[in-house]
Amino acid sequence: MDNATSGKTTENTDVTQGKFLELVPNKRIVLSVKFDSEDPAFSGVMIQKWLLDSVSEGTKVTIVCENVPEGIRKEDHDTGLRSTLENLAIFTE
């Protein structure tokens, strides 16, 4: 399977299990993410930290990811996170 263009669960899908580990209003969201995949390249639990900082234009969101499965290319991960942030901006504006 070409992981750069394929899903991690099936050819066209990514299914994950997420769990909130920490919620600090207006400051931080920490969650664990586990991919539902039989491919060992996507095994393990990734930790995402969403850091929220007030700025004059609104809120700056910084995402820090730890233990990213080796099968996820940085470029693809960055694209997915950027898309998530764009959708969040649309939803909140």
Phi and psi in degrees as a GROMACS rama.xvg file:
@    title "Ramachandran Plot"
@    xaxis  label "Phi"
@    yaxis  label "Psi"
@TYPE xy
-85.5739  101.208  ASP-2
-65.512  -20.7547  ASN-3
-70.317  -25.3753  ALA-4
-124.223  -0.452677  THR-5
-112.789  162.934  SER-6
-76.7896  167.867  GLY-7
-93.1299  -23.6384  LYS-8
-96.6754  -51.4694  THR-9
-132.049  -176.238  THR-10
-54.9371  -36.5157  GLU-11
-122.371  14.4394  ASN-12
-134.799  150.993  THR-13
-122.094  115.568  ASP-14
-110.141  131.764  VAL-15
-128.864  159.023  THR-16
-113.873  125.034  GLN-17
-119.884  152.345  GLY-18
-144.857  126.716  LYS-19
-73.9105  127.742  PHE-20
-102.044  -29.3584  LEU-21
-155.929  132.928  GLU-22
-129.174  113.303  LEU-23
-119.44  105.347  VAL-24
-49.4212  132.639  PRO-25
64.3455  10.5681  ASN-26
-130.227  -52.0438  LYS-27
-159.587  143.117  ARG-28
-129.234  126.566  ILE-29
-122.065  129.74  VAL-30
-139.996  156.176  LEU-31
-102.87  145.585  SER-32
-133.588  126.878  VAL-33
-124.529  126.277  LYS-34
-79.475  138.016  PHE-35
-86.3585  89.3379  ASP-36
-147.02  143.484  SER-37
-87.3912  -7.31942  GLU-38
-81.0511  120.522  ASP-39
-61.2288  -19.1393  PRO-40
-66.9907  -15.5517  ALA-41
-114.406  17.9999  PHE-42
-82.9162  165.538  SER-43
98.825  174.783  GLY-44
-114.585  119.644  VAL-45
-87.9089  141.771  MET-46
-108.167  128.721  ILE-47
-114.636  129.515  GLN-48
-113.601  118.852  LYS-49
-102.048  112.468  TRP-50
-103.506  127.796  LEU-51
-111.857  125.233  LEU-52
-128.145  131.107  ASP-53
-71.2035  131.653  SER-54
-132.642  166.717  VAL-55
-60.3764  -29.1814  SER-56
-84.1967  -9.54522  GLU-57
146.287  -115.7  GLY-58
-129.831  128.865  THR-59
-90.7634  127.791  LYS-60
-111.658  123.69  VAL-61
-116.06  130.328  THR-62
-112.077  125.371  ILE-63
-114.939  125.693  VAL-64
-114.036  133.686  CYS-65
-122.056  148.494  GLU-66
59.2656  42.2319  ASN-67
-68.2716  128.597  VAL-68
-54.7626  141.259  PRO-69
-61.1711  -22.3122  GLU-70
-75.8276  -10.5425  GLY-71
-94.3424  114.778  ILE-72
-70.9215  141.981  ARG-73
-55.031  -42.677  LYS-74
-61.2966  -42.0221  GLU-75
-68.7426  -39.6172  ASP-76
-64.3466  -45.4753  HIS-77
-59.8645  -41.8094  ASP-78
-62.636  -44.59  THR-79
-63.8139  -43.4784  GLY-80
-66.5268  -39.7888  LEU-81
-61.9265  -42.5516  ARG-82
-62.2329  -41.7189  SER-83
-61.0699  -44.3441  THR-84
-66.2246  -38.325  LEU-85
-63.4479  -43.3288  GLU-86
-64.5657  -38.3282  ASN-87
-62.556  -43.384  LEU-88
-61.0996  -43.5203  ALA-89
-62.5999  -43.0641  ILE-90
-64.6758  -37.0971  PHE-91
-92.5694  -10.4901  THR-92
